Amino acid sequence: MTIKFKIKKNYFQDALRLMRISKSILEIEGVKKAVAVMATDKAKFALEDAGLMIPEIKNASGSDLVMLVESESEEMTNQALAKMEELVSAGASQGKKEAPDILHQEIQVINIGLESFKEALEAQGVKVVHVNWQVPAKGDMKLINILKKMY
């Protein structure tokens, strides 16, 4: 068995999309394991549990994409990993490959519900848009079920 991986720094992808890509690579004959995930702590735990953790992945951050394939031969593993990367890249929005550096940007918030959260954020100088949301039909389940049927 051969395992190969690739890490793309600051390359955020939707988790559901990555699951689909992983599943499609697993369908290739001879591929034993295929995983495309963001390197979050939970994903790292799952990789560790599956026996797929390697030191480079341990050092990856939550905004990094990890692609990993295990198959019967090195050639097959290389081909499957290349296909996985092709599928991931095909969905990159308008050629932009890096995630924005949100840690150094101004914080802006949309607050839904409790106005006290909005006030606390504003007191810290955060730009806040407040949505005065309430439970539909004031929580009356009979009315909620009627509303559900209408849309």
Backbone as JSON Lines, residues from 0, in Angstrom:
{"i":0,"aa":"M","n":[0.83,-1.18,0.0],"ca":[0.0,0.0,0.0],"c":[0.88,1.25,0.0]}
{"i":1,"aa":"T","n":[0.41,2.26,-0.71],"ca":[1.11,3.52,-0.8],"c":[0.18,4.65,-0.38]}
{"i":2,"aa":"I","n":[0.68,5.53,0.49],"ca":[-0.09,6.7,0.92],"c":[0.64,7.95,0.43]}
{"i":3,"aa":"K","n":[-0.12,8.84,-0.16],"ca":[0.4,10.14,-0.59],"c":[-0.57,11.21,-0.12]}
{"i":4,"aa":"F","n":[-0.04,12.41,0.11],"ca":[-0.9,13.5,0.56],"c":[-0.43,14.8,-0.06]}
{"i":5,"aa":"K","n":[-1.29,15.78,0.01],"ca":[-0.96,17.14,-0.39],"c":[-1.71,18.08,0.53]}
{"i":6,"aa":"I","n":[-1.04,19.14,0.94],"ca":[-1.67,20.17,1.78],"c":[-1.65,21.48,1.01]}
{"i":7,"aa":"K","n":[-2.82,22.1,0.9],"ca":[-2.91,23.42,0.26],"c":[-3.2,24.43,1.35]}
{"i":8,"aa":"K","n":[-2.26,25.32,1.57],"ca":[-2.38,26.33,2.62],"c":[-3.47,27.35,2.28]}
{"i":9,"aa":"N","n":[-4.26,27.71,3.3],"ca":[-5.31,28.73,3.16],"c":[-6.17,28.5,1.92]}
{"i":10,"aa":"Y","n":[-6.71,27.32,1.83],"ca":[-7.48,26.92,0.65],"c":[-8.82,26.36,1.11]}
{"i":11,"aa":"F","n":[-9.65,27.23,1.66],"ca":[-10.93,26.79,2.23],"c":[-11.84,26.19,1.17]}
{"i":12,"aa":"Q","n":[-12.46,25.07,1.53],"ca":[-13.43,24.39,0.68],"c":[-14.6,23.94,1.55]}
{"i":13,"aa":"D","n":[-15.76,23.84,0.95],"ca":[-16.96,23.39,1.64],"c":[-16.82,21.92,2.03]}
{"i":14,"aa":"A","n":[-17.16,21.6,3.27],"ca":[-17.0,20.23,3.78],"c":[-17.85,19.22,3.0]}
{"i":15,"aa":"L","n":[-19.07,19.59,2.67],"ca":[-19.93,18.67,1.93],"c":[-19.34,18.36,0.55]}
{"i":16,"aa":"R","n":[-18.83,19.37,-0.1],"ca":[-18.2,19.19,-1.41],"c":[-16.99,18.27,-1.29]}
{"i":17,"aa":"L","n":[-16.2,18.47,-0.24],"ca":[-15.02,17.62,-0.03],"c":[-15.4,16.18,0.23]}
{"i":18,"aa":"M","n":[-16.52,15.96,0.93],"ca":[-17.0,14.59,1.15],"c":[-17.36,13.92,-0.18]}
{"i":19,"aa":"R","n":[-18.01,14.68,-1.05],"ca":[-18.38,14.14,-2.36],"c":[-17.15,13.8,-3.19]}
{"i":20,"aa":"I","n":[-16.17,14.68,-3.15],"ca":[-14.93,14.43,-3.89],"c":[-14.24,13.2,-3.33]}
{"i":21,"aa":"S","n":[-14.16,13.08,-2.02],"ca":[-13.53,11.91,-1.4],"c":[-14.24,10.63,-1.83]}
{"i":22,"aa":"K","n":[-15.56,10.66,-1.82],"ca":[-16.35,9.48,-2.22],"c":[-16.09,9.12,-3.67]}
{"i":23,"aa":"S","n":[-16.0,10.1,-4.55],"ca":[-15.77,9.8,-5.96],"c":[-14.38,9.19,-6.17]}
{"i":24,"aa":"I","n":[-13.39,9.61,-5.42],"ca":[-12.05,9.03,-5.54],"c":[-12.03,7.61,-4.98]}
{"i":25,"aa":"L","n":[-12.79,7.38,-3.93],"ca":[-12.89,6.03,-3.36],"c":[-13.49,5.03,-4.34]}
{"i":26,"aa":"E","n":[-14.26,5.51,-5.29],"ca":[-14.88,4.63,-6.27],"c":[-13.91,4.16,-7.35]}
{"i":27,"aa":"I","n":[-12.71,4.75,-7.39],"ca":[-11.7,4.31,-8.35],"c":[-11.17,2.95,-7.9]}
{"i":28,"aa":"E","n":[-11.15,2.0,-8.8],"ca":[-10.7,0.65,-8.46],"c":[-9.27,0.67,-7.95]}
{"i":29,"aa":"G","n":[-9.04,0.03,-6.82],"ca":[-7.71,-0.04,-6.23],"c":[-7.46,0.99,-5.15]}
{"i":30,"aa":"V","n":[-8.28,2.03,-5.08],"ca":[-8.12,3.04,-4.03],"c":[-8.75,2.49,-2.75]}
{"i":31,"aa":"K","n":[-7.95,2.47,-1.7],"ca":[-8.42,1.93,-0.42],"c":[-8.96,3.03,0.5]}
{"i":32,"aa":"K","n":[-8.29,4.19,0.49],"ca":[-8.73,5.3,1.32],"c":[-8.5,6.59,0.54]}
{"i":33,"aa":"A","n":[-9.46,7.51,0.66],"ca":[-9.34,8.81,0.02],"c":[-10.05,9.83,0.9]}
{"i":34,"aa":"V","n":[-9.32,10.86,1.27],"ca":[-9.87,11.87,2.16],"c":[-9.45,13.26,1.69]}
{"i":35,"aa":"A","n":[-10.43,14.13,1.57],"ca":[-10.17,15.55,1.34],"c":[-10.92,16.29,2.44]}
{"i":36,"aa":"V","n":[-10.18,16.95,3.32],"ca":[-10.79,17.64,4.46],"c":[-10.02,18.91,4.79]}
{"i":37,"aa":"M","n":[-10.71,19.82,5.45],"ca":[-10.02,20.96,6.03],"c":[-9.33,20.45,7.3]}
{"i":38,"aa":"A","n":[-8.15,20.95,7.6],"ca":[-7.34,20.43,8.7],"c":[-7.79,20.97,10.06]}
{"i":39,"aa":"T","n":[-9.06,20.8,10.36],"ca":[-9.58,21.21,11.66],"c":[-9.17,20.19,12.71]}
{"i":40,"aa":"D","n":[-9.31,20.54,13.97],"ca":[-8.96,19.6,15.04],"c":[-9.79,18.32,14.94]}
{"i":41,"aa":"K","n":[-11.08,18.46,14.62],"ca":[-11.94,17.27,14.49],"c":[-11.49,16.39,13.34]}
{"i":42,"aa":"A","n":[-11.13,17.0,12.22],"ca":[-10.67,16.22,11.06],"c":[-9.35,15.53,11.39]}
{"i":43,"aa":"K","n":[-8.46,16.22,12.1],"ca":[-7.19,15.61,12.49],"c":[-7.42,14.43,13.42]}
{"i":44,"aa":"F","n":[-8.37,14.58,14.32],"ca":[-8.71,13.48,15.23],"c":[-9.19,12.27,14.43]}
{"i":45,"aa":"A","n":[-10.06,12.52,13.43],"ca":[-10.59,11.44,12.6],"c":[-9.47,10.78,11.78]}
{"i":46,"aa":"L","n":[-8.55,11.59,11.27],"ca":[-7.42,11.03,10.52],"c":[-6.53,10.19,11.43]}
{"i":47,"aa":"E","n":[-6.31,10.68,12.63],"ca":[-5.52,9.92,13.62],"c":[-6.2,8.58,13.91]}
{"i":48,"aa":"D","n":[-7.51,8.64,14.13],"ca":[-8.28,7.44,14.44],"c":[-8.26,6.44,13.28]}
{"i":49,"aa":"A","n":[-8.19,6.95,12.05],"ca":[-8.16,6.07,10.87],"c":[-6.75,5.6,10.53]}
{"i":50,"aa":"G","n":[-5.77,6.03,11.33],"ca":[-4.39,5.62,11.07],"c":[-3.75,6.36,9.91]}
{"i":51,"aa":"L","n":[-4.27,7.54,9.59],"ca":[-3.78,8.31,8.45],"c":[-3.03,9.58,8.85]}
{"i":52,"aa":"M","n":[-2.79,9.77,10.12],"ca":[-2.12,10.99,10.57],"c":[-0.63,10.91,10.3]}
{"i":53,"aa":"I","n":[-0.11,11.99,9.74],"ca":[1.32,12.13,9.51],"c":[1.74,13.49,10.07]}
{"i":54,"aa":"P","n":[3.01,13.65,10.41],"ca":[3.45,14.89,11.06],"c":[3.09,16.17,10.31]}
{"i":55,"aa":"E","n":[3.17,16.16,8.98],"ca":[2.86,17.36,8.22],"c":[1.4,17.79,8.4]}
{"i":56,"aa":"I","n":[0.51,16.83,8.53],"ca":[-0.91,17.14,8.73],"c":[-1.13,17.68,10.14]}
{"i":57,"aa":"K","n":[-0.4,17.15,11.11],"ca":[-0.53,17.65,12.49],"c":[-0.23,19.14,12.56]}
{"i":58,"aa":"N","n":[0.68,19.6,11.72],"ca":[1.1,21.0,11.74],"c":[0.22,21.9,10.88]}
{"i":59,"aa":"A","n":[-0.7,21.32,10.12],"ca":[-1.57,22.12,9.25],"c":[-2.58,22.88,10.1]}
{"i":60,"aa":"S","n":[-3.05,24.01,9.58],"ca":[-4.04,24.81,10.31],"c":[-5.44,24.53,9.77]}
{"i":61,"aa":"G","n":[-6.44,24.98,10.49],"ca":[-7.83,24.74,10.12],"c":[-8.24,25.32,8.79]}
{"i":62,"aa":"S","n":[-7.47,26.27,8.26],"ca":[-7.79,26.85,6.95],"c":[-7.05,26.15,5.81]}
{"i":63,"aa":"D","n":[-6.3,25.1,6.14],"ca":[-5.55,24.34,5.14],"c":[-6.34,23.13,4.67]}
{"i":64,"aa":"L","n":[-6.27,22.86,3.39],"ca":[-6.92,21.69,2.8],"c":[-5.94,20.53,2.79]}
{"i":65,"aa":"V","n":[-6.39,19.39,3.28],"ca":[-5.58,18.17,3.27],"c":[-6.23,17.19,2.31]}
{"i":66,"aa":"M","n":[-5.43,16.68,1.37],"ca":[-5.89,15.64,0.45],"c":[-4.97,14.45,0.65]}
{"i":67,"aa":"L","n":[-5.56,13.28,0.86],"ca":[-4.78,12.09,1.16],"c":[-5.4,10.89,0.46]}
{"i":68,"aa":"V","n":[-4.54,10.07,-0.15],"ca":[-5.01,8.88,-0.86],"c":[-4.11,7.7,-0.5]}
{"i":69,"aa":"E","n":[-4.73,6.54,-0.3],"ca":[-4.0,5.29,-0.1],"c":[-4.52,4.3,-1.13]}
{"i":70,"aa":"S","n":[-3.6,3.67,-1.86],"ca":[-4.01,2.68,-2.85],"c":[-2.96,1.59,-2.96]}
{"i":71,"aa":"E","n":[-3.19,0.66,-3.89],"ca":[-2.35,-0.52,-4.04],"c":[-0.96,-0.23,-4.58]}
{"i":72,"aa":"S","n":[-0.82,0.82,-5.39],"ca":[0.48,1.11,-5.99],"c":[0.76,2.6,-5.96]}
{"i":73,"aa":"E","n":[2.04,2.95,-6.1],"ca":[2.43,4.35,-6.1],"c":[1.83,5.07,-7.3]}
{"i":74,"aa":"E","n":[1.84,4.42,-8.47],"ca":[1.28,5.03,-9.67],"c":[-0.21,5.32,-9.51]}
{"i":75,"aa":"M","n":[-0.94,4.36,-8.96],"ca":[-2.38,4.54,-8.76],"c":[-2.65,5.64,-7.74]}
{"i":76,"aa":"T","n":[-1.84,5.68,-6.69],"ca":[-2.0,6.71,-5.66],"c":[-1.75,8.09,-6.26]}
{"i":77,"aa":"N","n":[-0.7,8.22,-7.07],"ca":[-0.4,9.5,-7.72],"c":[-1.54,9.94,-8.62]}
{"i":78,"aa":"Q","n":[-2.08,9.0,-9.39],"ca":[-3.19,9.32,-10.3],"c":[-4.44,9.74,-9.53]}
{"i":79,"aa":"A","n":[-4.76,9.02,-8.47],"ca":[-5.95,9.33,-7.68],"c":[-5.79,10.68,-6.98]}
{"i":80,"aa":"L","n":[-4.61,10.97,-6.46],"ca":[-4.37,12.25,-5.8],"c":[-4.45,13.4,-6.81]}
{"i":81,"aa":"A","n":[-3.93,13.18,-8.01],"ca":[-4.02,14.2,-9.07],"c":[-5.48,14.44,-9.46]}
{"i":82,"aa":"K","n":[-6.27,13.38,-9.53],"ca":[-7.69,13.51,-9.86],"c":[-8.42,14.27,-8.75]}
{"i":83,"aa":"M","n":[-8.08,13.97,-7.49],"ca":[-8.69,14.66,-6.36],"c":[-8.37,16.15,-6.43]}
{"i":84,"aa":"E","n":[-7.12,16.48,-6.7],"ca":[-6.73,17.88,-6.78],"c":[-7.44,18.58,-7.95]}
{"i":85,"aa":"E","n":[-7.6,17.87,-9.05],"ca":[-8.32,18.41,-10.2],"c":[-9.77,18.73,-9.84]}
{"i":86,"aa":"L","n":[-10.44,17.81,-9.13],"ca":[-11.82,18.02,-8.72],"c":[-11.94,19.2,-7.75]}
{"i":87,"aa":"V","n":[-11.0,19.3,-6.83],"ca":[-11.01,20.4,-5.87],"c":[-10.8,21.73,-6.6]}
{"i":88,"aa":"S","n":[-9.82,21.76,-7.49],"ca":[-9.5,23.0,-8.21],"c":[-10.61,23.41,-9.15]}
{"i":89,"aa":"A","n":[-11.36,22.45,-9.69],"ca":[-12.45,22.75,-10.61],"c":[-13.51,23.61,-9.95]}
{"i":90,"aa":"G","n":[-13.62,23.53,-8.63],"ca":[-14.64,24.3,-7.93],"c":[-14.13,25.59,-7.33]}
{"i":91,"aa":"A","n":[-12.85,25.89,-7.53],"ca":[-12.3,27.13,-6.97],"c":[-13.0,28.31,-7.63]}
{"i":92,"aa":"S","n":[-13.51,29.2,-6.83],"ca":[-14.3,30.31,-7.36],"c":[-13.45,31.32,-8.1]}
{"i":93,"aa":"Q","n":[-13.68,31.42,-9.39],"ca":[-13.06,32.41,-10.26],"c":[-11.54,32.44,-10.12]}
{"i":94,"aa":"G","n":[-10.96,31.26,-9.96],"ca":[-9.51,31.17,-9.93],"c":[-8.87,31.6,-8.62]}
{"i":95,"aa":"K","n":[-9.64,32.08,-7.68],"ca":[-9.07,32.5,-6.4],"c":[-8.81,31.26,-5.55]}
{"i":96,"aa":"K","n":[-7.58,31.07,-5.13],"ca":[-7.21,29.85,-4.45],"c":[-6.94,30.03,-2.96]}
{"i":97,"aa":"E","n":[-6.66,31.24,-2.52],"ca":[-6.35,31.43,-1.11],"c":[-7.55,32.0,-0.36]}
{"i":98,"aa":"A","n":[-7.72,31.52,0.85],"ca":[-8.78,32.05,1.71],"c":[-8.36,33.44,2.2]}
{"i":99,"aa":"P","n":[-9.32,34.31,2.44],"ca":[-8.97,35.65,2.92],"c":[-8.39,35.58,4.34]}
{"i":100,"aa":"D","n":[-7.53,36.5,4.64],"ca":[-6.93,36.58,5.97],"c":[-7.89,37.33,6.88]}
{"i":101,"aa":"I","n":[-8.87,36.64,7.42],"ca":[-9.93,37.29,8.2],"c":[-9.45,37.78,9.56]}
{"i":102,"aa":"L","n":[-8.32,37.28,10.02],"ca":[-7.84,37.7,11.34],"c":[-7.33,39.13,11.35]}
{"i":103,"aa":"H","n":[-6.99,39.66,10.19],"ca":[-6.46,41.02,10.13],"c":[-7.43,41.98,9.45]}
{"i":104,"aa":"Q","n":[-8.69,41.59,9.35],"ca":[-9.7,42.44,8.76],"c":[-10.59,43.02,9.85]}
{"i":105,"aa":"E","n":[-11.27,44.11,9.5],"ca":[-12.21,44.72,10.43],"c":[-13.37,43.76,10.69]}
{"i":106,"aa":"I","n":[-13.77,43.64,11.94],"ca":[-14.88,42.74,12.29],"c":[-16.2,43.43,11.97]}
{"i":107,"aa":"Q","n":[-17.06,42.71,11.27],"ca":[-18.41,43.17,10.97],"c":[-19.36,42.03,11.32]}
{"i":108,"aa":"V","n":[-20.47,42.34,11.95],"ca":[-21.36,41.3,12.48],"c":[-22.8,41.56,12.06]}
{"i":109,"aa":"I","n":[-23.49,40.48,11.76],"ca":[-24.94,40.53,11.62],"c":[-25.48,39.8,12.84]}
{"i":110,"aa":"N","n":[-26.16,40.51,13.69],"ca":[-26.71,39.94,14.92],"c":[-28.19,39.63,14.71]}
{"i":111,"aa":"I","n":[-28.55,38.38,15.0],"ca":[-29.94,37.97,14.84],"c":[-30.48,37.6,16.22]}
{"i":112,"aa":"G","n":[-31.47,38.34,16.66],"ca":[-32.11,37.99,17.92],"c":[-31.88,38.98,19.03]}
{"i":113,"aa":"L","n":[-31.1,38.58,20.01],"ca":[-30.96,39.36,21.23],"c":[-30.24,40.68,20.99]}
{"i":114,"aa":"E","n":[-30.93,41.75,21.3],"ca":[-30.37,43.09,21.1],"c":[-29.2,43.35,22.04]}
{"i":115,"aa":"S","n":[-29.18,42.67,23.18],"ca":[-28.08,42.87,24.13],"c":[-26.74,42.43,23.52]}
{"i":116,"aa":"F","n":[-26.74,41.43,22.62],"ca":[-25.51,41.03,21.93],"c":[-25.03,42.17,21.04]}
{"i":117,"aa":"K","n":[-25.97,42.79,20.32],"ca":[-25.65,43.92,19.44],"c":[-25.02,45.05,20.25]}
{"i":118,"aa":"E","n":[-25.64,45.37,21.38],"ca":[-25.15,46.46,22.22],"c":[-23.76,46.16,22.76]}
{"i":119,"aa":"A","n":[-23.51,44.93,23.15],"ca":[-22.19,44.55,23.68],"c":[-21.12,44.68,22.6]}
{"i":120,"aa":"L","n":[-21.45,44.29,21.38],"ca":[-20.49,44.41,20.27],"c":[-20.24,45.87,19.92]}
{"i":121,"aa":"E","n":[-21.29,46.66,19.87],"ca":[-21.14,48.09,19.57],"c":[-20.27,48.78,20.62]}
{"i":122,"aa":"A","n":[-20.41,48.37,21.87],"ca":[-19.6,48.95,22.95],"c":[-18.11,48.68,22.75]}
{"i":123,"aa":"Q","n":[-17.8,47.64,21.95],"ca":[-16.41,47.29,21.66],"c":[-15.95,47.87,20.32]}
{"i":124,"aa":"G","n":[-16.81,48.68,19.7],"ca":[-16.44,49.33,18.46],"c":[-16.64,48.48,17.21]}
{"i":125,"aa":"V","n":[-17.42,47.41,17.32],"ca":[-17.68,46.52,16.19],"c":[-18.88,47.03,15.41]}
{"i":126,"aa":"K","n":[-18.76,47.0,14.06],"ca":[-19.89,47.36,13.22],"c":[-20.91,46.23,13.27]}
{"i":127,"aa":"V","n":[-22.16,46.57,13.61],"ca":[-23.2,45.56,13.78],"c":[-24.46,45.96,13.03]}
{"i":128,"aa":"V","n":[-25.02,44.98,12.32],"ca":[-26.35,45.13,11.74],"c":[-27.23,44.21,12.57]}
{"i":129,"aa":"H","n":[-28.29,44.77,13.11],"ca":[-29.17,43.99,13.98],"c":[-30.44,43.59,13.23]}
{"i":130,"aa":"V","n":[-30.77,42.31,13.29],"ca":[-32.01,41.79,12.71],"c":[-32.92,41.43,13.88]}
{"i":131,"aa":"N","n":[-34.06,42.04,13.92],"ca":[-35.0,41.8,15.01],"c":[-35.8,40.53,14.7]}
{"i":132,"aa":"W","n":[-35.2,39.4,14.95],"ca":[-35.81,38.11,14.64],"c":[-36.61,37.61,15.83]}
{"i":133,"aa":"Q","n":[-37.72,36.98,15.54],"ca":[-38.53,36.36,16.59],"c":[-38.92,34.97,16.12]}
{"i":134,"aa":"V","n":[-39.24,34.11,17.06],"ca":[-39.69,32.76,16.74],"c":[-40.96,32.87,15.89]}
{"i":135,"aa":"P","n":[-41.02,32.18,14.76],"ca":[-42.22,32.23,13.91],"c":[-43.48,31.84,14.69]}
{"i":136,"aa":"A","n":[-44.54,32.55,14.44],"ca":[-45.85,32.28,15.04],"c":[-45.76,32.22,16.57]}
{"i":137,"aa":"K","n":[-44.79,32.93,17.13],"ca":[-44.58,32.97,18.58],"c":[-44.46,31.57,19.2]}
{"i":138,"aa":"G","n":[-43.94,30.62,18.39],"ca":[-43.7,29.27,18.88],"c":[-44.9,28.35,18.85]}
{"i":139,"aa":"D","n":[-46.04,28.82,18.37],"ca":[-47.24,28.0,18.31],"c":[-47.05,26.94,17.22]}
{"i":140,"aa":"M","n":[-46.84,25.68,17.62],"ca":[-46.52,24.61,16.67],"c":[-47.62,24.39,15.64]}
{"i":141,"aa":"K","n":[-48.87,24.58,16.01],"ca":[-49.96,24.41,15.06],"c":[-49.82,25.43,13.92]}
{"i":142,"aa":"L","n":[-49.58,26.69,14.3],"ca":[-49.38,27.73,13.29],"c":[-48.1,27.51,12.48]}
{"i":143,"aa":"I","n":[-47.05,27.08,13.14],"ca":[-45.79,26.81,12.44],"c":[-45.99,25.73,11.39]}
{"i":144,"aa":"N","n":[-46.72,24.67,11.74],"ca":[-46.97,23.6,10.77],"c":[-47.81,24.08,9.59]}
{"i":145,"aa":"I","n":[-48.75,24.98,9.86],"ca":[-49.55,25.56,8.77],"c":[-48.64,26.39,7.86]}
{"i":146,"aa":"L","n":[-47.75,27.19,8.46],"ca":[-46.83,28.01,7.68],"c":[-45.9,27.13,6.83]}
{"i":147,"aa":"K","n":[-45.44,26.02,7.4],"ca":[-44.56,25.11,6.64],"c":[-45.25,24.58,5.39]}
{"i":148,"aa":"K","n":[-46.53,24.3,5.5],"ca":[-47.27,23.76,4.36],"c":[-47.45,24.79,3.27]}
{"i":149,"aa":"M","n":[-47.36,26.06,3.64],"ca":[-47.58,27.14,2.68],"c":[-46.37,27.39,1.78]}
{"i":150,"aa":"Y","n":[-45.2,26.95,2.21],"ca":[-44.04,27.17,1.35],"c":[-43.31,25.91,1.02]}
